[in-house]
């Protein structure tokens, strides 16, 4: 008993079995899960008690309620547990004809895949869907159409209007449809990628140039305004200086200083000639 957890750990590391929750209610998937569990237990050399314990750990969802209501002696007997699980979930004891007539399309399979599965069920039930009479072949096609499910109602309506005569013709039409859908999906995916690239590429350089042009225009307009204002100030200053010259008879000292600055010289003190009419520095 102490070695059971170690063996279960080895099994988990070797095969990584998944839980069985029975959500899809598929006999094929239930058989596949059970066969993987048996194969993994053989590879790891597990005993019957260890496999029963692992089986109880992996049962989940509604099937776990079925497992818990079993007798304790049944839950610890791998032979009894195997038989009951096959009857409950793998369709053991159900005739092949009943499986064929109660078949239906699974959500995770394409119509073409469902046709292949229905053909296998027909072979096991000894239904002559491919080499029988035209009526038998047509009945097989009608069974396929009627069991497509709610998700494929449009396809079922089209196939009914086409009056497909046999399985070979039906297979060709389904194959063409599947290729067409794959091509449309590929084309749509490519156009979406192109549209996304077109949306992400923004004309950043054009915006930058436009912004520079706006800045340059504003700068030039500002410079033009400044030059006009400077010209007006110079004109006012000239009028003021001429008015002072007309009143005092000489230009202000600021003008001399400006002229000396413009010629690169400096203002120097000049001796007075002694005339009362001349101020200091004007001689």
ChimeraX attribute file (.defattr): number of C-alpha atoms within 10 A of each C-alpha:
attribute: neighborCount
match mode: 1-to-1
recipient: residues
	/A:1	7
	/A:2	6
	/A:3	8
	/A:4	16
	/A:5	13
	/A:6	12
	/A:7	19
	/A:8	19
	/A:9	12
	/A:10	16
	/A:11	22
	/A:12	15
	/A:13	10
	/A:14	13
	/A:15	15
	/A:16	13
	/A:17	16
	/A:18	12
	/A:19	14
	/A:20	19
	/A:21	15
	/A:22	17
	/A:23	10
	/A:24	11
	/A:25	12
	/A:26	16
	/A:27	17
	/A:28	12
	/A:29	15
	/A:30	20
	/A:31	16
	/A:32	13
	/A:33	15
	/A:34	19
	/A:35	12
	/A:36	15
	/A:37	20
	/A:38	15
	/A:39	12
	/A:40	19
	/A:41	22
	/A:42	13
	/A:43	11
	/A:44	15
	/A:45	13
	/A:46	19
	/A:47	13
	/A:48	14
	/A:49	15
	/A:50	21
	/A:51	24
	/A:52	19
	/A:53	16
	/A:54	22
	/A:55	20
	/A:56	16
	/A:57	13
	/A:58	15
	/A:59	19
	/A:60	16
	/A:61	13
	/A:62	12
	/A:63	16
	/A:64	16
	/A:65	11
	/A:66	13
	/A:67	19
	/A:68	12
	/A:69	9
	/A:70	12
	/A:71	9
	/A:72	10
	/A:73	10
	/A:74	15
	/A:75	20
	/A:76	18
	/A:77	14
	/A:78	19
	/A:79	12
	/A:80	12
	/A:81	17
	/A:82	15
	/A:83	12
	/A:84	16
	/A:85	18
	/A:86	16
	/A:87	12
	/A:88	14
	/A:89	18
	/A:90	20
	/A:91	18
	/A:92	14
	/A:93	9
	/A:94	10
	/A:95	11
	/A:96	17
	/A:97	16
	/A:98	12
	/A:99	17
	/A:100	21
	/A:101	16
	/A:102	10
	/A:103	18
	/A:104	20
	/A:105	22
	/A:106	16
	/A:107	13
	/A:108	9
	/A:109	10
	/A:110	14
	/A:111	22
	/A:112	17
	/A:113	15
	/A:114	20
	/A:115	23
	/A:116	12
	/A:117	16
	/A:118	22
	/A:119	20
	/A:120	14
	/A:121	19
	/A:122	20
	/A:123	16
	/A:124	14
	/A:125	16
	/A:126	12
	/A:127	18
	/A:128	14
	/A:129	21
	/A:130	17
	/A:131	10
	/A:132	11
	/A:133	12
	/A:134	12
	/A:135	12
	/A:136	16
	/A:137	20
	/A:138	19
	/A:139	16
	/A:140	22
	/A:141	24
	/A:142	18
	/A:143	16
	/A:144	23
	/A:145	22
	/A:146	15
	/A:147	18
	/A:148	21
	/A:149	14
	/A:150	11
	/A:151	10
	/A:152	14
	/A:153	14
	/A:154	10
	/A:155	14
	/A:156	19
	/A:157	12
	/A:158	12
	/A:159	17
	/A:160	14
	/A:161	8
	/A:162	10
	/A:163	12
	/A:164	18
	/A:165	16
	/A:166	21
	/A:167	19
	/A:168	13
	/A:169	12
	/A:170	18
	/A:171	17
	/A:172	12
	/A:173	14
	/A:174	18
	/A:175	14
	/A:176	11
	/A:177	15
	/A:178	15
	/A:179	11
	/A:180	12
	/A:181	12
	/A:182	12
	/A:183	12
	/A:184	12
	/A:185	12
	/A:186	12
	/A:187	12
	/A:188	12
	/A:189	12
	/A:190	12
	/A:191	12
	/A:192	12
	/A:193	12
	/A:194	11
	/A:195	11
	/A:196	11
	/A:197	11
	/A:198	10
	/A:199	9
	/A:200	8
	/A:201	8
	/A:202	10
	/A:203	8
	/A:204	9
	/A:205	9
	/A:206	10
	/A:207	11
	/A:208	11
	/A:209	11
	/A:210	12
	/A:211	12
	/A:212	12
	/A:213	12
	/A:214	12
	/A:215	12
	/A:216	12
	/A:217	12
	/A:218	12
	/A:219	12
	/A:220	12
	/A:221	12
	/A:222	12
	/A:223	12
	/A:224	12
	/A:225	12
	/A:226	12
	/A:227	12
	/A:228	12
	/A:229	12
	/A:230	12
	/A:231	12
	/A:232	12
	/A:233	12
	/A:234	12
	/A:235	12
	/A:236	12
	/A:237	12
	/A:238	12
	/A:239	12
	/A:240	12
	/A:241	17
	/A:242	16
	/A:243	13
	/A:244	14
	/A:245	13
	/A:246	11
	/A:247	10
	/A:248	10
	/A:249	10
	/A:250	13
	/A:251	16
	/A:252	13
	/A:253	12
	/A:254	11
	/A:255	11
	/A:256	13
	/A:257	15
	/A:258	14
	/A:259	14
	/A:260	14
	/A:261	12
	/A:262	10
	/A:263	9
	/A:264	8
	/A:265	11
	/A:266	13
	/A:267	14
	/A:268	9
	/A:269	10
	/A:270	10
	/A:271	11
	/A:272	13
	/A:273	13
	/A:274	10
	/A:275	9
	/A:276	8
	/A:277	8
	/A:278	12
	/A:279	12
	/A:280	14
	/A:281	13
	/A:282	14
	/A:283	12
